[in-house]
Structure formats: C-alpha cells, structure tokens
C-alpha cells in the first residue's frame, strides 16, 4: 500500500470516525439531560404510545445479564473495546458509503454505551415505547445508532442478492 493510498484512506476514515463520535456525543448529551433533569424511575408521558423515562440497565440488550452480580460490567466493557477497535480499523478500508455509514453508527452506539459502563457502571435508558400496558424495553440513542447501523449493514448484504434476482428475470 502506497503512502498516498494510506493518506486517502485515513482522510476518508476520519469522516466516518467523526460520525461515530457525533452519535456517541448526541447519546451522551441526551443521557446527561435525562440524568440531570429527571429522577431515577421517573416517567413522563409524551403521547399515547411513548414515554420519556429515566432507568438504568446493568445488562445488555433487553437487560441480558442485568442480575449477574457485577462481573458483566467488565465483560461488556471488554467486548465494547474489542468491537470498537475492529470497527475503527474496518472504517479505514475503502467500503461502499452505506456500509461505512452502518459501521459508523454501530461504532458510535458502542462508544456511547461503553462510556456509560466505564463511567457510571450502567447504561442510562430513556426511550419507552408502549401499547396500552405492554412496554418495549427502554432504550437510548446509542441503541438507535446500533440498530440503524445493523440495518444498513443488512441492507448492503441483501442488495446485491436482490440485484442478481432482477438480472435473472
């Protein structure tokens, strides 16, 4: 790899790394606002299907391992560190825009929730969607970034298959 190629790759990677940092920063800003302006456990109904809440999650998605006794914090921090390094390296390589966008969103979400685990020992969740008395588990902007990023990555894997199907028809 030439020095020129490496410099170009780094310049493009900085764009995606900046997006990831912006996602993490927006997530942290929203968590700061919720933690500062709301009491723990407080719920503010904003519509018939959405509440703003202040809850903590010591586990992972859907509170997985939340009651594991504390070791899970360090386990999730290590996973976050490993995944974040891998994603940052992957963003240094040339990729399609939607794929880089997806990796950036996942990286930003991982950094946002990882920061919570390191600093607070838990993740602050604030978005609560519900239907009547059934509530989807509360989540945050970092989780939104991760889910949207995974959707983008899924889209990139399905799109070539769809194009091949169209070509065969």
VENVEN-V379055 format. One record per helix or strand of 2 or more residues. SS is the DSSP state (2 for helix, 1 for strand). FROM is the first residue (numbers start at 1). LEN is the number of residues. If there is no record, write none. Layout:
ss=SS from=FROM len=LEN
ss=SS from=FROM len=LEN
This chain:
ss=2 from=3 len=35
ss=1 from=43 len=3
ss=1 from=50 len=8
ss=2 from=61 len=3
ss=2 from=71 len=20
ss=2 from=97 len=23
ss=1 from=123 len=9
ss=1 from=134 len=2
ss=2 from=141 len=28
